[in-house]
Amino acid sequence: MKAIILAGEREEGLSPLTLEQPRCLLPLFGKPLLARQAEHLRRCGVREIGVVLPRLAGLVSDALGDGGELGVRFTWLTRREPLGAAALAGSCRDFSGEEDVLVLPGGAVWDGDLGAALALHRVRPSAATLLLARRPPASGRPLVLTDQEGRVERLLAHPAGGLLSSQAYTGACVLTPRALDALPEGADWPLERLFATLLEKGEALCGAAAEGAWREITDSASYLDTLADALSGRLRLCWDVPRAAPGVWSASPLPAGVQVVPPCYLGPNVRVGEGSLLGPHAVLEEGSAVGRRALVQRSALLGAEAGSRATLYGAVLAPGAKAGAGSVLNEGAVLSHGAAAGEDAILLEGVAVWPRRRVPDGARLTAALRDGGGALPLAFGPGGTLTGTVGGELTAERLLLLGSLLGREGALGLGWAGGASARMLAQAAGSGAAAAGARVISHDAPCPSAAAWLAEQWALPAVLFVRQEGEKAVLHLFDRRGLPLGRERRRRLEGALLRGQPGRMPALGVGRWETVSGVGASYAADGARRARLTRAPLRRLEVSVPGEAPADRVLAQALESLGCQVRRESRPGVPAFQTLRGGFALTAVDEEGEVLPPEELLAAVALIEYENGGGRVAVPADAPAAIDTLAAGYHGGALRLGRDGAEAEARYGELPWLRDGIFAACRICARLGMTGERLRGLTGKLPRFAICRREVPLRRDGEEVLARLLRELPGARAAGEGLRLRQGEGWLTLSLRASPAVLRVVGEARTAELARELCDFCARKAEEAARPGPEK
């Protein structure tokens, strides 16, 4: 009898391991899977084997030739179109002719003799004989009900039929020409549908037990399970290397200074560093290398390298892949051909890295890394922004994908500033959103804060604003409240960007584009209108706005609308205002020439709110503690984002001058114009405080560092996406920045000297917590 092996069937789950090497060439203890299948078929009396190859046929035929060295004869059956298993088998009639043919799934590994099943097929009149095994070796295959004589009565979806049958279809069967004739011309059917059709027509089907153990490799987990079963003896394979110790097969003497916990396999030319621990269920194929003091358990290195102190549990590394020193690859992690995990990188469960992609040093990868070719994965930073180099982390392809993801919610606001690259990236995102069926609103907002204002005014589900800064670009993303995207939404976007998940394509055409103009003027006018504390005309107030940024031009326009006399150059005795962070923050110089940082101006706006009878204010988690002191003095309240839940978020949305630098300047000038006081006098009412900042580079997972600091710093509490704690008379705030990975430390105290001492103390603690543990 001839056999047909469907080499590409159910192979998709092994991606990305099989992107550059098909499953049939996956090594099983020194031999390709297809070679193991061929040798076993020969022992079962089958020597004519047709191999259906949907792709990379040249690699397979070059590796195995005509099969003569294995004692069989291969016929390579190339099929470019993806078809169901029954359709594939039917397309091979030129090979099978008018004889019965044994059809096997491409991932099958078994140790029993098929002779009894083939003999049973010959003596029982049936259109097909299904090879059956006990659950769960044929995971995902249907269950089969047979009568006492072995005739198939029904096929049941697993696990729906679990209470009725423990026999699972293995994916292997013997088909007669009569069964193949039942395939309609051009039908793309799986074998299960062919069997159901044969039963409906009254054809007899038989079930035969597949002797011995039966496994099917359909993903990296089942691949590791198959290796583990073979090492443990549950699946009996022929070993081509000697047994160096009980349960340990090694092509060369075991290396000195290495602990090997059986069962394990070490192929030829394997190098293992002193102090390492291998096993149980570690497989090191030919040419693999493990550094000093590494741990490799239940993992397979297929000609790959694990660096010193690397930890691998349940991981698969393809040829040429490398896990850097100190990296951690958790269960289900996969490094494909030539991929790399940088030093101290962490790959969480089930994370795969596509060929020749690199996970940065110290990164924590939570989803598959497909694109970028060495580019850093995109991760949100402060203010919910994405930052990267144009043509590096930020490419048209990535923005197309980002747009398609944002477009899933039906509408996307789109703006840009700073250069042609910003426009290119924004339009790529718009094309992706339109392709996803979204309505794209292209607007002329001159700065990110104006784009956020538009998101709130129009209640848009998402607004993207691209701001170019030389070779870099910053992507600002806002929700319908005009606030940065929430943490959960950001994480979903990060994961989707890493996995390369496209947005849906519409059934009835792409979304339409609209253009909105005059956003800057409308934003400035609304800032002036909403900031007024009284309807009475303001006293004459002269102010300076010397900045040249787009947000500064909007600020000047807003203050003019308020009634101020605005000069574009600094003048002695005149308060000067300037925007930061694209319009979201404000700095100033008072009449005496003293520089007022954003934190002090935020406290001044809170003071105005309290004195105006506004009640509670809501501020970011890292806002200065001076605002709490003010709240106590005015019997008000200070809500903090990330601590006080929905109430804080709602109040924050109601008070735009607490989150928008242009609104804040209008609010302060409205107060000065109403009372006649000077800016110096207003800020003089604030509790005195100073701010100091440090950044600590991270070489390990940032959230682990924060967790350790939470345990080690008395009084530390979670605040927003970081930590906050009282230290003597001052306060410390810690937060993470994703790219590059750093821990931000902010110290606040009455004097600059005390703030600096606080900041230095906490920075030292953070450096200790961020330092990788000692080698063991």
Secondary structure as GFF3:
##gff-version 3
##sequence-region A 1 776
A	DSSP	beta_strand	2	6	.	.	.	ID=ss1
A	DSSP	three_ten_helix	12	14	.	.	.	ID=ss2
A	DSSP	three_ten_helix	23	25	.	.	.	ID=ss3
A	DSSP	beta_strand	27	28	.	.	.	ID=ss4
A	DSSP	beta_strand	31	32	.	.	.	ID=ss5
A	DSSP	alpha_helix	33	43	.	.	.	ID=ss6
A	DSSP	beta_strand	48	53	.	.	.	ID=ss7
A	DSSP	alpha_helix	57	64	.	.	.	ID=ss8
A	DSSP	three_ten_helix	68	70	.	.	.	ID=ss9
A	DSSP	beta_strand	73	78	.	.	.	ID=ss10
A	DSSP	alpha_helix	85	90	.	.	.	ID=ss11
A	DSSP	alpha_helix	93	96	.	.	.	ID=ss12
A	DSSP	beta_strand	101	105	.	.	.	ID=ss13
A	DSSP	beta_strand	108	110	.	.	.	ID=ss14
A	DSSP	alpha_helix	115	123	.	.	.	ID=ss15
A	DSSP	beta_strand	128	134	.	.	.	ID=ss16
A	DSSP	beta_strand	143	146	.	.	.	ID=ss17
A	DSSP	beta_strand	152	156	.	.	.	ID=ss18
A	DSSP	beta_strand	167	175	.	.	.	ID=ss19
A	DSSP	alpha_helix	177	181	.	.	.	ID=ss20
A	DSSP	alpha_helix	191	200	.	.	.	ID=ss21
A	DSSP	beta_strand	205	209	.	.	.	ID=ss22
A	DSSP	beta_strand	214	216	.	.	.	ID=ss23
A	DSSP	alpha_helix	220	232	.	.	.	ID=ss24
A	DSSP	beta_strand	243	245	.	.	.	ID=ss25
A	DSSP	beta_strand	248	250	.	.	.	ID=ss26
A	DSSP	beta_strand	259	260	.	.	.	ID=ss27
A	DSSP	beta_strand	264	266	.	.	.	ID=ss28
A	DSSP	beta_strand	271	272	.	.	.	ID=ss29
A	DSSP	beta_strand	277	278	.	.	.	ID=ss30
A	DSSP	beta_strand	282	284	.	.	.	ID=ss31
A	DSSP	beta_strand	289	290	.	.	.	ID=ss32
A	DSSP	beta_strand	295	297	.	.	.	ID=ss33
A	DSSP	beta_strand	300	301	.	.	.	ID=ss34
A	DSSP	beta_strand	305	306	.	.	.	ID=ss35
A	DSSP	beta_strand	311	313	.	.	.	ID=ss36
A	DSSP	beta_strand	316	317	.	.	.	ID=ss37
A	DSSP	beta_strand	322	323	.	.	.	ID=ss38
A	DSSP	beta_strand	328	329	.	.	.	ID=ss39
A	DSSP	beta_strand	334	335	.	.	.	ID=ss40
A	DSSP	beta_strand	340	341	.	.	.	ID=ss41
A	DSSP	beta_strand	346	347	.	.	.	ID=ss42
A	DSSP	beta_strand	352	353	.	.	.	ID=ss43
A	DSSP	beta_strand	358	359	.	.	.	ID=ss44
A	DSSP	beta_strand	364	365	.	.	.	ID=ss45
A	DSSP	three_ten_helix	382	384	.	.	.	ID=ss46
A	DSSP	beta_strand	385	389	.	.	.	ID=ss47
A	DSSP	alpha_helix	396	406	.	.	.	ID=ss48
A	DSSP	three_ten_helix	407	409	.	.	.	ID=ss49
A	DSSP	beta_strand	411	417	.	.	.	ID=ss50
A	DSSP	alpha_helix	420	435	.	.	.	ID=ss51
A	DSSP	beta_strand	439	443	.	.	.	ID=ss52
A	DSSP	alpha_helix	448	458	.	.	.	ID=ss53
A	DSSP	beta_strand	463	469	.	.	.	ID=ss54
A	DSSP	beta_strand	472	478	.	.	.	ID=ss55
A	DSSP	alpha_helix	487	499	.	.	.	ID=ss56
A	DSSP	beta_strand	513	516	.	.	.	ID=ss57
A	DSSP	alpha_helix	519	531	.	.	.	ID=ss58
A	DSSP	beta_strand	542	544	.	.	.	ID=ss59
A	DSSP	alpha_helix	550	562	.	.	.	ID=ss60
A	DSSP	beta_strand	565	567	.	.	.	ID=ss61
A	DSSP	beta_strand	576	580	.	.	.	ID=ss62
A	DSSP	three_ten_helix	581	583	.	.	.	ID=ss63
A	DSSP	beta_strand	585	589	.	.	.	ID=ss64
A	DSSP	beta_strand	595	596	.	.	.	ID=ss65
A	DSSP	alpha_helix	598	611	.	.	.	ID=ss66
A	DSSP	beta_strand	617	619	.	.	.	ID=ss67
A	DSSP	alpha_helix	626	633	.	.	.	ID=ss68
A	DSSP	beta_strand	638	640	.	.	.	ID=ss69
A	DSSP	alpha_helix	645	654	.	.	.	ID=ss70
A	DSSP	three_ten_helix	656	658	.	.	.	ID=ss71
A	DSSP	alpha_helix	661	675	.	.	.	ID=ss72
A	DSSP	alpha_helix	679	683	.	.	.	ID=ss73
A	DSSP	beta_strand	690	697	.	.	.	ID=ss74
A	DSSP	alpha_helix	702	712	.	.	.	ID=ss75
A	DSSP	beta_strand	717	719	.	.	.	ID=ss76
A	DSSP	beta_strand	722	727	.	.	.	ID=ss77
A	DSSP	beta_strand	730	737	.	.	.	ID=ss78
A	DSSP	beta_strand	742	749	.	.	.	ID=ss79
A	DSSP	alpha_helix	752	770	.	.	.	ID=ss80
###
